[in-house]
Amino acid sequence: MGAFKRFEDIECWREARALVVAVYKITNLSGFSKDFALRDQIRRAVLSIMCNIAEGFERGRKKEFVRFLSIAKGSAGEVRSQLYAAADLGYIDAETFQSLSDAAAKISRMISALIDYLEKDMIKTRE
């Protein structure tokens, strides 16, 4: 699809992959690991970011890719919200919160830029 040959070429997917690793590491820590509901929910949300980028790309249609990117963007917001809960509950310190929240926000901006690009390209190809 255009400039990308594989979903692994998409920068926001690579950033999301790195965030998955970081979130899994912090959710293995003592207090966090025992809060099964929050631990499992943030893990599902962070995985959803990278998986929806990949699935949307693999569908092979720009319109569907945009739809899946929108879901991925929503999951990035969900991760940020869950990070607030983790910080408020004392599972992560302020520095960890800020670092992971910034990473999720960056991914969200990258996804928005990709959506904008794809939507403009779809309009252009209809003309």
C-alpha positions as CSV (number, residue, x, y, z in Angstrom):
1,M,0.0,0.0,0.0
2,G,1.9,3.0,-1.3
3,A,5.2,3.7,0.4
4,F,4.9,0.7,2.8
5,K,5.6,-2.9,1.6
6,R,5.0,-4.5,5.0
7,F,3.4,-3.3,8.2
8,E,6.8,-3.6,9.8
9,D,7.9,-0.7,7.7
10,I,5.4,1.6,9.4
11,E,7.1,3.8,12.0
12,C,4.1,4.1,14.3
13,W,3.9,0.2,14.4
14,R,7.6,0.0,15.4
15,E,7.0,2.6,18.2
16,A,3.9,0.7,19.4
17,R,6.0,-2.5,19.5
18,A,8.5,-0.8,21.7
19,L,5.7,0.4,24.0
20,V,4.4,-3.1,24.3
21,V,7.7,-4.3,25.7
22,A,7.9,-1.3,28.1
23,V,4.3,-1.9,29.4
24,Y,4.9,-5.6,29.8
25,K,8.0,-4.9,31.8
26,I,6.3,-2.5,34.2
27,T,3.3,-4.7,34.6
28,N,5.5,-7.5,35.8
29,L,6.6,-5.4,38.8
30,S,5.3,-6.2,42.3
31,G,2.2,-4.1,43.0
32,F,1.2,-3.9,39.3
33,S,1.5,-7.6,38.7
34,K,-1.0,-8.4,41.4
35,D,-3.7,-6.0,40.1
36,F,-4.9,-8.5,37.5
37,A,-7.7,-6.3,36.1
38,L,-5.6,-3.2,35.4
39,R,-2.5,-5.3,34.3
40,D,-4.5,-7.3,31.8
41,Q,-6.5,-4.3,30.5
42,I,-3.4,-2.2,29.9
43,R,-1.7,-5.1,28.2
44,R,-4.7,-5.7,25.9
45,A,-4.8,-2.0,25.1
46,V,-1.1,-1.6,24.2
47,L,-1.2,-4.8,22.1
48,S,-4.3,-3.4,20.4
49,I,-2.3,-0.4,19.1
50,M,0.3,-2.5,17.2
51,C,-2.1,-5.2,16.2
52,N,-4.7,-2.9,14.7
53,I,-2.0,-1.0,12.7
54,A,-0.9,-4.4,11.3
55,E,-4.4,-5.8,10.7
56,G,-5.5,-2.6,9.0
57,F,-2.5,-2.6,6.7
58,E,-2.9,-6.2,5.8
59,R,-6.5,-5.7,4.8
60,G,-5.1,-3.9,1.7
61,R,-7.7,-1.1,1.4
62,K,-7.0,2.4,2.4
63,K,-10.5,2.9,3.8
64,E,-10.2,-0.1,6.1
65,F,-6.6,0.8,7.0
66,V,-7.9,4.2,8.2
67,R,-10.6,2.5,10.2
68,F,-8.1,0.3,12.0
69,L,-5.7,3.2,12.5
70,S,-8.6,5.0,14.3
71,I,-9.1,2.0,16.6
72,A,-5.3,1.9,17.3
73,K,-5.4,5.6,18.1
74,G,-8.2,5.0,20.6
75,S,-6.2,2.3,22.2
76,A,-3.3,4.7,22.6
77,G,-5.6,7.0,24.5
78,E,-6.8,4.0,26.6
79,V,-3.2,3.2,27.5
80,R,-2.5,6.8,28.6
81,S,-5.6,6.7,30.8
82,Q,-4.6,3.4,32.4
83,L,-1.2,4.8,33.1
84,Y,-2.8,7.6,35.1
85,A,-4.5,4.9,37.2
86,A,-1.3,3.0,37.6
87,A,0.5,6.2,38.8
88,D,-2.4,7.1,41.1
89,L,-2.3,3.7,42.7
90,G,1.5,3.9,43.2
91,Y,2.3,1.1,40.8
92,I,4.6,3.4,38.7
93,D,6.6,6.4,39.6
94,A,6.2,9.9,38.0
95,E,9.2,9.4,35.7
96,T,7.9,6.1,34.4
97,F,4.4,7.5,34.0
98,Q,5.7,10.5,32.0
99,S,8.0,8.4,29.8
100,L,5.3,5.9,28.9
101,S,2.5,8.5,28.5
102,D,4.8,10.6,26.2
103,A,5.5,7.5,24.1
104,A,1.7,6.7,23.8
105,A,1.0,10.3,22.9
106,K,3.7,10.3,20.3
107,I,2.3,7.1,18.7
108,S,-1.2,8.8,18.7
109,R,0.2,11.8,16.9
110,M,2.0,9.5,14.4
111,I,-1.2,7.6,13.7
112,S,-3.2,10.9,13.3
113,A,-0.6,12.0,10.7
114,L,-0.9,8.7,8.8
115,I,-4.7,8.9,8.9
116,D,-4.5,12.4,7.5
117,Y,-2.1,11.4,4.7
118,L,-4.2,8.4,3.7
119,E,-7.5,10.4,3.8
120,K,-6.0,13.1,1.6
121,D,-4.6,10.4,-0.8
122,M,-8.1,8.8,-1.0
123,I,-9.7,12.2,-1.9
124,K,-7.0,12.8,-4.5
125,T,-7.4,9.4,-6.2
126,R,-11.2,10.0,-6.4
127,E,-10.8,13.2,-8.4
